[in-house]
Amino acid sequence: MYYFRWYAWKKHLVKAPQGYLITEWLPKPAMSDYGALPDAAPFHIAEARWLHDPAIAEDDAHYWLSPGVDSHKYSDAMAATVRDLTLVNGDRALGTALLPAMKANYKAWEDAQQDPNGLFWSIDTRDAMEKSISGDGYRPTLNSYMYADARAIADIAASAGDRQAVAEFNHKADNLHDLIETRLWNPKDQFYEVVSPAADSGIRKQKKFIDPGTNLQFSGVREQIGYIPWMYDIPAASHAVAWKQLFDPQGFDGKYGATTAERRSPRFRFASSDQCTWNGPAWPFAMTQTLLALAEYEDTSSTSVMSHVDYLKLFSRYILAQHQTLANGHTIDWIDEDYDADTDEWIAKNMLIAKNNQIGRGNYYNHSGFADPLITGIIGLRPRADNRIVLQPLLPPDRWSYFAIDALPYHHHLLTVLWDSTGARYGKGKGMTLLVDGKRAANRRDLGTLEYELK
């Protein structure tokens, strides 16, 4: 699956006049942007940051922060994506160069969608999550992204010596953190949920809602987007109870991954003619977010309600979903839009074929990540701003006898990470081993945290 996902990803790489672009749909040369969209751009750049050619990720980041580009067509955390890119390539100059654009991008979001109460209002379609049960409102999506971007801008500003921006954006992040914790956490459901006007409030929902401070209510449905705050280490330790829903049979549990809404909801997979529904079907997009969120939670929490067994379980189900059975009965690797978490059926593809034989729309759909959560989660390379390498594999020690990833670019070095339970597979010794530029740097006999200071 690792090699298939790179094969599929490469189909979306375009060398445009302005540099490399990474598309979501298969590239359309007739379009000025070749079919690039901002919603999954953070996944595209996160994957590309592990490639040997740094220009691919950097060009795409420059593109989405360029004047005249419709970077607000869908919500995303672009500043956090740039900061995370620099944590891998070690290029602080990239963040400094894009700092003015990131500040302007943040202000544009504030002007368009931040209300006087400090929260950001969005409709589900602009989160690329149309036909959800919760619908429009103050969603955990955009509010978490804006928190992450504010914190990232402050981090980059600190490297650039911009003290005023450090104070300003840390203040924005602190305020949003408090609002997410106090306004979007539903203590009754013990989950982060969408908050919007009550149905009988007489207040019309719109792109931007001016909050009068009253007549707001929780959506009353747990959705997979409630895990997004963990991607950015927002939640209080006590809110970890929400993770118990992941494998709850009435929560998000599915044979092939997590459903986008809890099964116990009476509106789970409500009838819709739209093929792109987020009311229960599984989405690779959401699976990527949840894998990243769970990895962040397991890596930063001292006491966890989840274990490495749970992380591998979710990742394995994600892999199982990425297949398609052909008419002749042959099964091939595949990635597309939404799918049934119980049957592994690609929903949008089958609906389009039945409707008008549109068989190409979702082919190799580049709307999710794979290599990045594998590297940062299963293998456990946690990118940092300093020169310390920290490996925290989220792999139970008794599941795999070996793994290796070789020549991985990181801070202008090439890393090799090996796990060899017997020492016979790679001939580099028993246990977990880190090589830096081909030289043995660190080793431990079992599978666990391994650290090394780059010289």
Long-range contacts (C-beta under 8 A, 24 or more apart in sequence): 1-319, 1-322, 1-333, 1-370, 2-370, 2-371, 2-374, 4-322, 4-333, 4-335, 5-322, 5-335, 5-370, 5-371, 6-371, 8-335, 8-364, 8-366, 9-44, 9-47, 9-366, 9-371, 11-364, 11-366, 12-44, 12-364, 12-366, 13-56, 18-59, 18-62, 18-63, 18-66, 19-55, 19-59, 19-60, 19-62, 19-63, 20-55, 20-56, 20-59, 20-60, 21-59, 21-60, 21-63, 22-48, 22-56, 22-60, 22-366, 23-366, 24-365, 24-366, 24-367, 25-361, 25-365, 25-366, 26-360, 26-363, 26-364, 33-69, 36-63, 37-73, 37-74, 37-128, 38-64, 38-70, 38-71, 38-72, 38-73, 38-74, 38-76, 38-78, 39-73, 39-74, 39-75, 39-76, 39-127, 39-128, 39-285, 39-367, 40-128, 40-285, 40-366, 40-367, 40-368, 41-76, 41-78, 41-81, 42-76, 42-77, 42-78, 42-80, 42-81, 43-285, 43-288, 43-366, 43-367, 43-368, 43-369, 43-372, 44-366, 45-81, 45-82, 45-85, 46-81, 46-84, 46-85, 46-369, 46-372, 47-369, 47-370, 47-371, 47-372, 49-84, 49-85, 49-88, 49-89, 49-372, 50-88, 50-371, 50-372, 50-375, 50-408, 50-409, 51-409, 52-407, 52-409, 54-89, 54-91, 54-409, 57-85, 57-89, 58-85, 58-89, 58-91, 58-94, 61-85, 61-94, 61-98, 62-98, 65-98, 65-101, 65-102, 65-105, 66-101, 71-105, 72-108, 72-109, 72-112, 73-126, 74-126, 74-127, 74-128, 75-122, 75-126, 75-127, 75-128, 75-141, 75-142, 75-145, 76-145, 77-144, 77-145, 77-146, 77-148, 77-149, 77-152, 77-232, 78-102, 78-105, 78-149, 79-105, 79-106, 79-148, 79-149, 79-150, 79-152, 79-153, 79-156, 80-145, 80-148, 80-149, 80-151, 80-152, 80-232, 82-152, 82-156, 83-152, 83-155, 83-156, 84-152, 84-383, 86-156, 86-385, 87-383, 87-384, 87-385, 88-383, 88-409, 88-410, 88-411, 89-409, 89-411, 89-412, 90-410, 90-411, 90-412, 92-159, 95-156, 95-159, 95-160, 96-156, 96-159, 96-160, 98-156, 99-153, 99-156, 99-157, 99-160, 99-162, 99-165, 102-149, 102-152, 102-153, 102-156, 103-153, 103-165, 105-149, 106-146, 106-149, 106-150, 106-153, 106-169, 106-172, 109-142, 109-146, 112-207, 112-208, 113-142, 113-207, 113-208, 114-146, 115-208, 115-209, 115-210, 115-211, 116-210, 116-211, 117-179, 117-183, 117-211, 117-213, 118-175, 118-176, 118-179, 119-143, 119-176, 119-179, 119-183, 119-184, 119-195, 119-211, 120-146, 121-207, 121-208, 121-209, 121-211, 122-207, 123-205, 123-207, 124-278, 126-207, 127-225, 128-285, 129-225, 129-260, 129-278, 130-274, 130-276, 130-277, 130-278, 131-272, 131-274, 131-276, 131-277, 131-278, 131-279, 132-223, 132-225, 132-260, 132-261, 132-277, 132-278, 132-279, 133-219, 133-221, 133-223, 133-261, 133-265, 133-267, 133-268, 133-270, 133-279, 134-193, 134-194, 134-196, 134-219, 134-221, 134-223, 135-194, 135-196, 135-205, 135-219, 136-194, 136-196, 136-205, 136-209, 137-194, 137-195, 137-196, 137-197, 137-205, 137-209, 137-219, 138-183, 138-184, 138-194, 138-195, 138-196, 138-216, 139-194, 139-225, 140-180, 140-184, 140-192, 140-193, 140-194, 140-225, 140-226, 140-228, 140-229, 141-225, 141-228, 143-176, 143-179, 143-180, 143-184, 144-180, 144-228, 144-229, 144-231, 144-232, 144-234, 146-172, 146-176, 147-173, 147-176, 147-177, 147-180, 147-232, 147-234, 148-231, 148-232, 150-176, 151-232, 155-385, 159-385, 177-234, 180-229, 180-234, 181-234, 181-235, 181-236, 181-239, 184-229, 185-235, 185-239, 186-218, 186-220, 188-218, 189-218, 189-220, 189-222, 190-239, 190-241, 190-242, 191-222, 191-226, 191-242, 191-245, 192-225, 192-226, 192-227, 192-228, 192-229, 192-235, 192-239, 192-242, 193-218, 193-219, 193-220, 193-221, 193-222, 193-223, 193-226, 194-218, 194-219, 194-223, 194-225, 195-219, 221-261, 221-262, 221-265, 221-267, 222-251, 222-252, 222-261, 222-262, 222-265, 223-260, 223-261, 223-262, 223-278, 224-252, 224-258, 224-259, 224-260, 224-261, 224-286, 224-289, 224-290, 225-260, 225-286, 225-289, 227-289, 227-290, 227-293, 227-294, 228-289, 228-293, 229-293, 230-293, 230-294, 230-296, 230-297, 231-289, 231-292, 231-293, 231-296, 232-296, 233-296, 233-300, 237-301, 237-303, 240-297, 240-301, 240-304, 240-305, 240-306, 241-305, 243-294, 243-297, 243-305, 243-306, 244-305, 246-290, 246-294, 246-306, 246-310, 246-314, 247-310, 247-313, 254-282, 254-317, 254-341, 254-342, 255-317, 255-320, 255-341, 255-342, 255-344, 256-282, 256-317, 256-318, 256-320, 256-321, 256-339, 256-340, 256-341, 256-342, 256-343, 256-344, 257-282, 257-287, 257-314, 257-317, 257-318, 257-320, 257-321, 257-341, 258-282, 258-286, 258-287, 258-290, 258-314, 258-341, 259-341, 260-286, 275-337, 275-338, 275-347, 275-348, 275-351, 275-352, 276-337, 276-338, 276-348, 277-338, 277-347, 278-338, 281-338, 281-339, 281-340, 281-341, 281-347, 282-321, 282-338, 282-339, 282-340, 282-341, 283-337, 283-338, 283-339, 283-367, 283-368, 284-318, 284-321, 284-322, 284-335, 284-365, 284-367, 284-368, 285-367, 285-368, 287-314, 287-318, 287-321, 287-368, 288-368, 288-369, 288-370, 288-373, 290-314, 291-315, 291-318, 291-373, 291-377, 292-369, 292-372, 292-373, 292-376, 292-377, 294-377, 295-373, 295-376, 295-377, 295-394, 298-394, 299-380, 299-382, 299-392, 299-394, 307-396, 308-393, 308-394, 308-395, 308-396, 309-396, 311-377, 311-378, 311-394, 311-395, 312-378, 312-394, 312-395, 312-396, 312-399, 315-373, 315-374, 315-377, 315-378, 320-344, 335-364, 335-365, 335-366, 335-368, 336-362, 336-363, 336-365, 337-362, 337-365, 337-367, 375-405, 375-408, 378-403, 379-403, 379-405, 379-417, 380-449, 381-408, 381-410, 381-415, 381-417, 383-410, 387-411, 387-453, 387-454, 388-451, 388-452, 388-453, 388-454, 389-415, 389-434, 389-436, 389-441, 389-451, 389-452, 389-453, 389-454, 390-449, 390-450, 390-451, 391-417, 391-432, 391-434, 391-449, 391-450, 391-451, 392-449, 393-419, 393-432, 393-447, 393-448, 395-419, 395-447, 397-446, 397-447, 397-448, 401-425, 402-426, 411-454, 413-437, 413-454, 414-438, 419-447, 421-447
